[in-house]
Amino acid sequence: MSGSDVCVIIAARNAAETITTAIASALLEPEVAEVVVVDDASTDATEAVARAADDGSGRLLVLRLDVNRGPSFARNMAIRQSKAPLISILDADDFFLPGRFTKLVEGDDWDLVADNIVFVEHASVRDVLSGSIEQFEADPTELDLAGFVAGNISQRGARRGELGFLKPVMRRAMLAEHGLHYDEQLRLGEDYALYARALASGARFKLIRSCGYCAVVRPNSLSGQHRTEDLKRLADADLDLLALAGLTAGQRRVLRRHERHVRDKYRLRHFLDLKAANGLPSAMGFAFGSAANLAAVAKGVAFDKLEPLRRGNPSATESGAARPRYLMAGSAAKAG
């Protein structure tokens, strides 16, 4: 294999409706030497549909887990089973835009390199496949740890656009050098935790604003569903990052902000879970258990009560929801 060969890894669960498009978009890219699909104990026909997507080039490997282990375990398994020097993650309901890797893998000034993401509603996928999306100048920049972590602190009421959505190409040698892998305790924020740890280890993260990855927004997407415990584990992952040696004061500050941000989400969700399961007195007992609990619950409940009023404002309606939106703004690409 050449140094620019890419292995595309797809962890899939109950993705029979979308996996064909994902695999086909990867196999169409000439830089892709391997596509490894791990069916994470699907209860539908994901495995059979994935195998049927084989183009006969010998690049597709489909593996199956009999017990659901989560995306981190599936991705680690695929990394172990593959050999290409570059690794690219593709979610099973997303797809690559043509020519993605030509723009990404050139040069050696990076350990991770990511491009822009276009988010589209399922009904708009055909338009995107026909090429009707905006393109931006590459405008390469380097992303540091503080900037990346800050870019994962979401705003209530705003459409999600955290930098953890990025799907970089990663050098296998970099992962091996620093002993990096996906945290198999995480089923939420596993990408964020891996990229943050890579940056803390000194990895160079290059960012370009041209768009090569399409994320399909689905109301029933597994990536949009998580348990309350998943939030707690993600906040705990920040504590693990804070325990690393060599962090600057600024890096520690932003990691603490992110940890508090996620922990407050957990506190609110836990309060609501207790209320649903055991009634209001039990939930209020948790809320008044600490000042941090009470502040998170009070802010969260107040926002939830006011949210319907905010959505009633015509300027905040979702009338344009079907239009593609981009993770990062950019300057329009020059013709020719």
Secondary structure, 3 states (H helix, E strand, C coil): CCCCCEEEEEEECCCCCCHHHHHHHHHCCCCEEEEEEEEECCCCCHHHHHHHCCCCCCCEEEEEECCCCCHHHHHHHHHHHCCCCEEEECCCCCEECCCHHHHHCCCCCCCEEEEEEEEEEHHHHHHHHCCCCCCECCCCEEECHHHHHHCCCCCCCCCCCCHHHCCCEEEHHHHHHHCCCCCCCCCCCHHHHHHHHHHHCCCCEEEEEEEEEEEEECCCCHHHCCCHHHHHHHHHHHHHHHCCCCCCHHHHHHHHHHHHHHHHHHHHHHHHHHHHHHCHHHHHHHHCCCHHHHHHHHHHHHHHHHHHHHHCCHHHCCCCCCCCEECCCCCECCCC
